Amino acid sequence: MDPERERRLTAIFRRLFCLPDLVLEDGLTARDVPGWDSLNHVTLLIEVEREFGLRFSSREIEGLERVGDLKALIESRLR
């Protein structure tokens, strides 16, 4: 992922989950992040859409299992 986009995405995660030192590794999942429940998942996706000017389809959202999937989706949509 582009370094600037990665910085912006990391800032969203850190702010939402109150984890200022969180590192977004591609294999990171909701199980790895305290507080990443279904409600915060929806909030996360809304914040990502807002930050990057995107709208994800239900199908795209269903395919997201790891942070790497989210990064790839953002990159593919911004090309």
Summary of the structure (lengths in Angstrom):
residues: 79
radius of gyration: 11.5
end to end distance: 11.4
largest distance: 31.8
contacts: 195
relative contact order: 0.19
helix: 63%
strand: 0%
